[in-house]
Amino acid sequence: MRTDSSPGTLPAREHLPAGDAGMPVLDVVIPVYNEEKDLGPCVIRLHEHLTRTFPYAFSITIADNASTDATPRVAARLAAEIPEVGTFRLEQKGRGRALRTVWSASRAPVLAYMDVDLSTDLNALLPLVAPLISGHSDLAIGSRLSRSSRVVRGAKREFISRTYNLILRGSLQARFSDAQCGFKAIRRDVAQVLLPLVEDTGWFFDTEMLVLAERAGLRIHEVPVDWVDDPDSTVHIVRTATEDLKGVWRVGKALATGSLPLDRITRPFGDDPRDREIQDVPRGLARQLVGFCVVGGLSTLFYLLLYSAFRQFCGSQIANALALLVSAVANTAANRRLTFGVRGRGGAVRHQAQGLVVFAIGLALTSGSLAALNAASSDPAHSTELAVLVAANLAATVLRFLLFRAWVFPDRQDSYDSGATCDTRATCDTRATYGAQATYDTQATYGTYGAHRGGPTVRPQPVRPHHTDPRESR
């Protein structure tokens, strides 16, 4: 999982300007591998649909995923015949690799992709990208699992799709309904800061992108689609499912350990210019409560085990103080990372010092409860002591959360992370006008985002320009 930082917090969303009519607003990418039969009809049908219904300039890019059949020749012919069509050749397979490469090079402000089989009805394309053009949303996905969607497919694929989305909801707390539909779009400004964090280069790429976007607080728009299963699909279900489960584990681990700088790709509060001056808006209360309760439950169990152990060789007051001290240090560290999302060593000592003050308050509550119990009974049972301590800790827990949120870890823009700031802007040379007329060829030695992976940076090279205005031939 990448841990390099993104360039910075995203600005507030804005409606895309009308701009130059010759500059594509939308770039639709079609990743293909050995699709010599379906590629031509797909591109022609998509082009006719966009020409007839889409009100902005557009481009269609064929991302050839190291095909070994006649797909490159078909793609080159289409690019020669249709001004809005370009082609991009990669020498390594991987749908995620193809999307990252083409999206990183494209100059269109809205980027989309769809499968070559056109299983999704094209009437959903304009509703898919409209919220991105208007500035309402950051990403958009087609959903086959919406109640208003109409889907024709076999029971096996239906079961696998729904099971996979249940796994995402249960393990990664994903709230979007359909991760696998090959019909998605993203704003280019979002892609520039989000894609460097996405590690997968295969089928799990878009799922990982959606999970990270959702965790960062970006807005994902869902469009119900009409979808007909392709019986000739070449996707290997078992292998794909295995790789997806590995990706779920990897992303879940990265999110749990806080190794992703998701706070740096959040949107400011409010998209209206009048809202941008609002400061210190509380965020994530529900998530913080859940995280605090989980950490608190584990800390209480840890505390009780420590108390029982210390009680074997010392009195109740000393055992309580020692157990509470050790568990308080662990509790502060866990809440710092997991509940309030503070990463790095900066401010850790101060946080622990403030945590000890909170500990002292908890110690006063629990010690006072034990003193009252001992005053009421000269020799209380051990189970009674534990019951009193649990009740006292519940009261101390509520106070601890309020103090943590308002005093120890207040919600502020400045980060406690003292690590070096990484510039993750891709170093891809896009001087050639891309996305409408040119046919592109990547070098045989390919390394997506070489600046981040430590490998060479890919520079798309224009092979043959066509028209300067993608609409002038109409």
N, C-alpha and C positions, 0 to 999 in steps of 0.2 A: 504493500500500500504506500502510495506516495505521501510524503510528509512535507514537501516543499510548499512554501507559502504562495498565495496568489497575489496579484498586483495590489489589491486593496478592496475596500468596501465598494460595492456597486452603487452607482448613483440612483436617484429615484427614476422610476419608469416614465417615459414620455412617448407620446404618439410619434411614430416615424414621420418625418416631413415628406411632402410630396416629391421633392427633389427632381433630379434630371430624369426625364421619361426614358432615356436610354440606359440608365443604370438599373440592373435587376434589383427588385425589392425582395424577391423570393428565389432561392436556389434549392431545387428539389434534387436530392441525390438518390440514385438507384444503385445499390451495391449488387454486383453480379459475379457469379463464378460458374463458368461453363453454361451460359444461358443463350447460346446462339439461336435457338428456335424461338424463345419467348421475348428476347430483348427488343427486336424490331417492332412487333405489334404493341408491346407495352409502351415504348417511347412515343410512337405515333399516336396512340390513343391518349396518353397523358398530354402531349403537346396540343392536340386538337381540343381537349377539354380546357386547358389553361387559356388557350387563345380565345375560346368562346366565352369563358366565364370569369377569368381573373382580371381585375381592373388595373393591375400594376404590371410593369415590366417583370419578366421572370427569366430564369434559365433552368436547364435540366442538365445534370452532370451524371454521366455513367461512370461509376467507380468499379473498374475491372479488377477483381480480386485474384490476380495471378491465374487467369483462365488459361486452359491448355487446348481449347477447341477454337472455333472460328469466332468467338465472342469479340476479340479485339478488332477484327476486320469489320464485323457488323457495327460495332461502336464507331469506328472511324468513318464508315459510310454514312451513318446517321448524322454524325457531326458535320460532314461535308454537305449534306443535303438540307439540314435544318439549322438555321442561324442560331437559334437559342440553345442548341445542344452542344455540350462539350464532353470530353472523355478524359479519364484519369486512370493511368495504368499503374498498378502496384505489383511488385514482384513477390509479395508475401500475402498469404491468405489471412482472413479475419475481418468480419463485418465491422467490428469496433475500430480496427486499425484503419479501414477504408473511410469510415465516417469521420474519425478524428482528423485524418489527413486532408480530406476534401473540405470539411467545415473550417479547418484552420486556415486554409488558403483562400476560401471564398470571401468576396467583398460584399456579398448581399447581406442586408441587415437581418433577414429572417432565413433560417436554414431548416430544411425539412428532409425527411427520407421516407421511402416506401419500398416495399418488396416488389420484385420484378413481376411476380404473378398477378399483381393488382387485385389481390383478394378483397381489399377494402374498396368500397364504392367511392369513386372520385368526388361525388357530391359532398363528401365530408371534408374535402381539402380546404375550401375557403373558410368554413367555420373553424377549422383547425388553426389556421394561421392568422385569422382576423384578430383574436385577442392579443397576439404578439405585435401585430402592426399597430394596434390602438394603444399599446402600452399597458394594457390591463394585466397581462400575465407574462411570465418568464419562459415557461415551457408549455407545450400542449401535446396531448397524447390521444390517440383513438382508443376507445374502450369497447371491447366486445362483450363485457360483462355488465354493462349498464342495462337497466330494465327496458329501456326503449331501443336497445340495439336489436338487430335481426341477424342471426348467425346460423349458418348452415355448415355443420361439420360433424365428424364422427364422435361416438361416445368416448373413445380412447383419448383423443386430443382434448375434448371438453373436460374430462376428468383430470388430465395432466395439467391443463391450464389453470383450473380452479384450485387444484392442490398446490401448485407452485405459488399462486397468489396468497393462499392461506399461510404458506410457509413464510412468505415475506411479511405478512401482517403479524404473525406470531413471533418471529425472530428479530425482525428489523423495525417493527412497529410502522410499516409502510401503510399509508392511508389511500394511495392511489389504487384504482381497481384493477388495472390490466397492465402488467409490465412487459408482456411479450408481443403485443400487437405491433406489427411492422409498419407503423404509421405515426410518426412523431415529428415535432418541430421545436426549435429553440431560437431565441434571439442571439444574434452574433455576439453582442457585448457580454451576454451571460456565458456563452460557450467559451469565450476567451479566458475567463477566470475559472470556469468549472471543469473544462476538459483536462487541464493539467493534473487534477486530482483523481481522475478516473484511470484506473490501472488496466482493466481488462481490455483485450483487443479482439475478443470473439463475440459470442452471442449474449454474454452477460453484460456487455458494455452499456446498453441503454438502461438496464435495470439498475446498475451501479450509479449511473448518472442521475436517475430519478431519485434514488434513495438519498444521495448526497445533496441534491437540490432541495428535497423536502426537509432534510435535517437542517439545512442552512436557512430555512424559512422562505425559500423562493416559492412563487405561486405557480402551481401546475393546473392547467385547464384541461378538462376531460371532455371529449366529444363522443357521443354514442355513434357507432358506425354500423353499417350493413356489411357483413363479411361472409364470404363463401370460401370454404376450405379448398386448397389446391390438392387434388389427389396425387399429383405427380411431384409433390415437394420432396427435395433431396435432403432435408434436414434429418440428421441422425438423432432420434429422440433420446435414446438412452445416454449416448455420449454427451449430448447437449445438457441433459438434466444433471448428469454427474458434474460437469463443469460449472453449472449454475449453482449447485449446492456448495461446491468449493468456494465460489465467489461470495455466496451468502455468509459462509463462515469467516472469510477474510475481511469482508466489509464490517460484519458485526464485531469482530475483534478490534478492528481499527477504531470503530465508533466507541467501543467500551473503554479503550485505553486513551482516547482523546488525542490520537496522533494526527488528526486531520484539522487544519485551520479553517473550519467552516465558518467561524465568526467573521472572517475577512471577506466573505462573499455574500453577506446579508444585505438586504435592502434597508434604507432608512425608513423610519416611521412616516407613513403617509406619502403619497405621490403628488399631492397638490402642493404647489410652491409655498402656500401658507403654512403647511404642516412641517416643512423641512427645518424650521427653527426650533421645533419642540425638542427638548433635551430630557435625558434621564427618564425615558418611558419604560416602565417595568415590562419585562418580557419573560415568557416561559414559566409563568407561575405554576401551571398545571404540571408541566414536566419536572420542575424543581420539587414540587410536593411529592410526586411519585418517587423520584430519586432519593429524596431525603427520607421518606418512609422506608424504602428498601435498605438504605445505609443504616438508618436508625434501628431497624429490626435486627440486622446482623450485629450492630454494635451492642445492642442490649443483650443478645445471646452471648456475645464475647465477654461483656461485662459480668454477667451472671456466672459464667464459667470461671473467670478470674477471681471473682469474689469467693466462690466455693473453694477454689484452690488456696487462696490466701487465708481463708477462715480456718484452715487446718492447723495453722501455726501462729495465728495472732488474733486479736480481738476484732469485734465487728466493725468498730470505727476505723481502725487502721486498714483492715481488709477492704472496706468500702472505699477509702481514700486511694489506696494503691490501685484497685481495680478500675476505679473511675478515672484516675490519671492516665493509665495505659490506654484504656478504651477511648478516652477523649482525644488523645493524640492521633490514634488511628481513625477516629470518626472525623476529625477536622481534615485530615489528609484525604480521606475518601470523599467527603462532601466537596472539598475544594476542586477535585478533579472531575468526579462523576456527576455531582448535582449542579454545581455552579459553573462548570466548564472552564476553570482557571488552570492554564497549563504553564509549564516552565517553572524555574526556580525563583524567579523574581517575586519578591514579597512573601515567600513561603515562611520565613522566620516570623515576620510580622503577623501573618495569619495564624500561626501556631500560638503566638503570644496572646492574640485576641481570643483564640480558642480556649486558652487556659483561663482567661477571665470568665468566659462562658462556663468553663468547667467548674470554676469556683462557685458560681451561682448554683449549678447543679449539685455540687458538693454540699452547699448550705441546705438545699432542699432535702437531699437524701439523708444527710447527717442529722438534720433536725427531725426528720421522720423517725430515724432509728432512736434518737434520744427520747422522743415522745413515747415510742414503743417500750423502751427499757424503763421509762418512768411508770408506765401502766402495768408492766409485768416484769418481775425480777429475772425470770429465766424463760424468755419467749422461745418457741420452737423455731427451728431453722426454716421451715416452710412458711411460717408467719413472717419472718424477717424478709424472705424473698418476695412475698406478696406485698408487703409495705414498700419495699424498694421498687418493685415494678410500678406501683401507683405513683410513687414520687418521681420516678423517671419519666412517666408519661407527662406529668406536669412540666418537668424540666425540658422535655423534648419540644413541646410547643414553644416555650420561651426560647429554646436554642435555635429553632428554625427562624423565628422572627429576628433574633439578633444576628444570625448568619446572613440573612437576606438584606437586612437594613444597615448592618454595621461592618461585619467581617468581609462579606463578598457583595458589596453593593453593585447594582447593575449599571455599569459605566462603559463608555466607549474605549477608554484607554485600556490596553491589555497589560497583564502582569508578566507576559512572556518576554523575557529579556533576550531571546535568541535573535540571531541575525535575520534581517529581512531579505528574503529571496525574491528576485525578479523572475517571474515565471512567464513572462511574455514570450510567445513563440518567436523564434528568429527566422521565420519562413519568409523568403523573398517573394512578394506578390506584386512586383512592379507590373508584370504583364496583366492586362485586363482579363479577369477570370470570370468564368461562370456563364458566359453567353456564347462566345464565338470560338474561343481557342481550344485546341486539343492539347492535353497535357500529358507528359510522360515523366514519371519519377525514375530516378536512377535505379540500377539493379541492386545496389547496396542501399537498403532502406532502413530508416530508424525513426519512427514517429516520435516527435518532440525530442529530438536528439539532445537538445540543450538540457533536458530534465533527466534523460536516461543515461547520460554520459556518452552517448553515441553521436554519430554525425548528424547534422541538421539537413533535412531534405529540402531542396529548393526546386519547386516545380518549374519545369522548363517548357515554354511555349513551343509547340512543334509547327503549328500552322494557324495563323490568324485568319478570321473570316471578316465579317462586317463589323464596323465600329458601333452601329446601332442595331440591337437585336430586333427592332421592330421595322426597320426601313425596307425589308424585303417583302412585307405584307402587302 
